[in-house]
Amino acid sequence: MQAQAGFSTGSDLRFNVEIDGGDSLRLVTPKGSQGFHIPGGDITTLLGDALITLITGAKPYVSKIDPSSGVTPLRFEFVRGTTTEVSTVELPAPFDILSPASRTTLPITQRTLPIRLSAAEVGSSHYASIDCTDVNGNKGSGSPGLGVVSGSLASDTSGVSYSLDLGKAIDGLSFSSTYPRGAVARCDVKLQVVVQRVGQADPAFASAEVYAKQARSVSIALR
């Protein structure tokens, strides 16, 4: 688990600004204050990174976070002289995807995907990497977002349960046309569930955003 921070100028969305001089960046957690660093590597990696920086922007600064059992308040502090710009966010509590279990096989006719999380809140977003084949051998793939089925939410003291519209996501895939198009026969799906919280960026920045997220994934098959 890690915190990342990047800086850019103007309308350039790349991380193209490096901290220099007396400026510093620190992360404050319930366990104390710690610094950031740019990930390094051997000389080959560093030379490659230097070239990539010119093209795509600098790497973000990184600071390792010790995992917590609950919601974790975090502060990003940019320090210049006697001024400290403070941005805050809460890292959601860790969670598990309790159902479906990874490597589960479900019927190809199943249109909704029931899931259960050991979390107190519904996932903020759901993504699926889907690879399908129809009965004639045509292949389709994509990485769509999955919507929550209306009215499917249920919660108790141990977590939340709801269903995702898997059928709509599969229907929206673009298939090859090597053979006459047939019914979908099999799909491999990697589901990622993200719980995200948006924080409060210091207003001194011209434009900024701060957010924290926990992400979990499982792989299932439809046959």
Residue, then its C-alpha position, 0 to 999 in steps of 0.5 A: m500500500q502506498a501514497q503517491a503525489g505528482f505535480s504539473t504546470g499549466s494545462d500539461l497533465r503530466f507530472n512534470v515538476e520535481i521538488d527542489g531547493g528547500d521545498s519538501l513533501r511529507l505524508v502524515t498518518p496516525k503513526g506519524s510523519q514520513g517523507f516521499h521519494i522517487p522510486g529508483g533502480d539500477i543504472t539501466t532503469l534510471l537512464g530509461d526513466a530519464l528519457i521517459t520523463l522528457i516524453t511523458g513527465a516525471k514519476p510520482y513521488v511515493s511513500k509507503i503506508d503501513p496497512s490499517s484495519g480501519v479507515t485511515p486519515l491521511r495528510f499530504e503536506f507540501v512545505r515551502g519555507t514557513t508555509t505548509e499546504v495541507s490536503t487531506v483524505e481518508l483511506p477506506a477500510p480494507f475489504d475482501i470480495l467474499s463472493p464470487a470466489s476467484r476461479t468460480t465457474l458460472p453458467i454462460t446464461q447468467r446475466t447478473l453477477p451477485i457479489r458480496l463485500s466485507a465492506a460497509e459501503v458499495g464499491s465506488s466503481h466496478y470494472a471488468s476485463i472480459d474475453c469471450t468466444d461465441v459458438n462459431g469461434n469469433k472473439g470479443s473483448g473489452s474492459p467495460g464498467l459494470g453498473v449496479v442492478s437497481g434494487s439489489l443492495a442488501s447490507d448487514t453487520s458483516g458487509v454488503s451484497y448487490s448484483l452487477d449487470l454483467g449481461k449488458a457489459i458482454d452485449g456491448l463487446s465488439f466481436s470479430s467477424t471471421y465466422p458467422r456470428g453466433a451465441v456467446a459460448r464462453c467468457d473469462v472475466k476479471l472483476q475489479v471492485v474499487v472503494q474510493r473516497v475523495g478528499q479536500a485539496d489545499p485551496a492554494f493549489a490552482s487545480a488539484e485533486v486528492y483521493a484514496k482507494q482500496a481495490r480488490s479483484v477476482s477472476i471468474a469464468l462463464r461456460 
